[in-house]
């Protein structure tokens, strides 16, 4: 079974919570600052997007290498098998960041990576003109840290804190992923009362209810990678079916505002 390297990004300080969630799905992890790294089959992409309550995004690592010059960045990027992931009509906007690296101009790095990917795809798909970019979205990121380049595709689309249940919000909303982390860090169980002295828009209560009834937080939203050609539709169907089967809608949860 083919495996890929995935990164579950996390808010600083929540890496261990995200790591525990990933482990609970059956994957071995390596924890780093702001991210949890793990190898898993393609089926992990829908499962992690659906189930991870405290991660910000799920990224697929296409490649990692050292680059000290723009030529090295271009050639190493072009050598990666982008055609295995990006379809002929795929949109692939490139974002970037650079920390403590000789290639510190983020805009130049983005442009070079974009050109390298386009050259690779045109060669593999036999295109003479520029890529059409009218199809599914493959948000690409070039991240440089101490001259090591990591190229990823964002499988989530909108951040995972966007659960799909929020219509409006107050002036200072608590992020859903942080609310879920606060609940998971306590000893609360669904049969216990949950007391929130600063209720606001009720994010803590909603996240606690989802946890208490074992409802996948991403069940009511869409993800960018649902349209990707290399992830079979059945993997998404199986993941949604698993989430439906594991939900315990009859579980009563206690909540009090004081």
N, C-alpha and C positions, 0 to 999 in steps of 0.2 A: 504494500500500500504506500503510495507516494505521500511524503510528508513535506511540509513547508515550515519555515520559521515565522512565528507570529509574535507581535508585541502588543501587550495590553498596557496602554498608557495610564498613568495614575497621578493624582495630585500628590505633591510632596507630603510624605508622612503616612500615606495610605497604601504604600506598596505592599505591606504585609497582609493587609485586608484583601486586596486584589489577588495576591498570590494564593491565599487560602481559597478564594472563590474558584480560581483556575484549577487548583488541585482537586477541589470537590467535584469538578467535571471530569477528572481522570487524567490530567496532564501534569508532567513534571516540569518545574519551573526554575528559572534563575532570576533572582531579584536584583535590580539595579536602581539607581536614582531615577525616580519618575516613571519607571516602567518595569514590567514583568515579561520575561522572554521565555518562550517555550516552543518546542517542536511538536507538531500534531498533523493529522491528516486533514484534507480539505473539509471534512465534516465538522471540524472544530470551528470553522469560520461562522457558519450559521448558529451553532450551539453557543459559542461565546458571545456573539452579538445579542442573542436572545436572553442569555442568563446572567451575564455579569452585571451586578447592581452598582458596583463602585468604580469600575474602569471608565475612562473617558472615551477611548476609541480602541478598535482592534486594527492593527496594521500588519500587512504582509510584507516580509523582507524579501526583496528581489535580489539584492546583492550588497556586499560590504567589502571595502578595499581601502588601501591607503593611497592618497593622492596629494602631491606637493605642487603640481603644476596644472594649468587648465588643460594641457594636452593629455596628461595622465587621467584627468577626470573624464574627458571626452571619450578616450579610447576604452577605458575600463567600463564606462557606462554602456557604450555601444556594444561591447562584448557580451553583455548580459542577455538572456533569452526573453526579451520583452514580448515577443510574439506568442509565448506560452500563456501570457496573461492578458495582454491588451488586444482587443479585436481590431479588425481592419478599419472599422469606422469609429473606434473608441476615442473619447475625449480624454486627454491626459494633461490637464493644467499642472504646472510644477510650482510648489512652494519650497521654501528653504530656510535654513538657519545654519550659522557657523559660530563655533565657540573654540577659542584658542587654536585656530588653524591658520596656516599660511594663506589659504584661499579664503579670505575674509569677506570678499564682496559677494553678498548673497544673491544680488540680482544677476551678476555674471555667472555664478554657479547654476542658477535656475535656467538661464538662457542656454548654457552649454549642455546641461542635462536634457533639456527639451529637444535641442537639435540632435543630440546623440541618439535619443530614443526614436525620433522621427526618421533618422537615417537608417537605423536598424529595421524599423517596421516597413519602410518603403522597400528596402532590399528584400525582406522576407515575403512581403505581400506582392511584390512585383509592380509597385506603383512608380510612375514617372513624375507625377506632380506631388504637391504637398498632401499630407494626410487630411481626409475629409472632416474628421472629428465631429460627426453628427450622431454618433451612437451613445452607448452607455458611458458613464462617467468613471474614470480611473484617476482619482486625485493622487498625484505623485508628490513625494517629499524627498528632497536631498538634504540630509543632515550631516554636518561635519563637526566632529569633536576630536581635537588634538590630531588633526590631519587624517582621521579615519572617516571615510564616507559611508553612510548607510542610506540605501535607496529603498523606499517603501511605497506601498499602495494602501490607501485608506479604505478598508472594507466596510466601514460603518456609514459613511456619508455624514449626516447630521450627528453631533455628539451624542453619546449614549445616555446623557442626562435627559435628553428629550424623549420622554417615554411615550408620548402620544395622548396622555390624559389631561395635559394642562392647556386650558383655553386662554386664561388670563393669569396675571400674577401681580403681586404687590410691589411696593417700591424697592424693597430689599429682600428678594426671594432667596431662600436657602436652596442651593443646588441639589437636585434629586440624588445624585451620586453621593454627595456628602451626607445627606440625610440618611440614606441607606447605610452608609458606613457607621454613622453614630448609633443606629439601631443595632447593627451587627456587633459593635464593640461592647455592648451591654450584655447582661445575662437575661434579657427579656425573652419571654416565650409567649406564644400567641394566646395561651390561656390566662396570662397575667394581665392586669390593668397596665396601660401605658399612659403616663401623666406628662403633659407638655405645658409648662407654665407660659410659654411664649408661642402660642399656636400659629399666629399669622395666617398664611394661606393653607395651612394644614399639610405641608409637605412631609413632615415627620410621620404624621398619622397615616397618610396614604402609603408611604414606603413601608411602614410597619405592617399595614394591612396586606400589602403585596407579599412581604416576607412571611407573615403568619399563614397566609393561604397558599404559599409556595407558587405564586403566579410569576411567570417569567416577566421581568420588567420591560422587555422589548417586544412583547406579544402583540401590541396594538400599534406598531409602527413599521416603517419600511427601511431597508438598508441598501446602500449603493451596490453592494456585491450580489444582490439578488438578480441583477441583470448581467452578471459576468458570465462569459461563455464557458470558462473552465470549471465552474462550480455547477455541477448538475442540479437541475431543478428539484430532483428527488431528495437531495441532501437538505434543501430548505423545507420541503414538505415533511420529511422525517423529523426535522428539528421542531417544527411547529406542532406536529402530532405528539412528540415527546412532551413538549411543554403543556399541551392540553391534557394529556394523560396524567401528568404529575401534579397538576393544580388541584388544590383541596378547597373548593369553593364553599363547602359546608362548615369549614373551620370558623368558629366564632372568635373574634378578637376584641379585647377590651381597650377602650381609649377614653381618657378624661382630660379635659382642659381646666386648669385652675388659675 
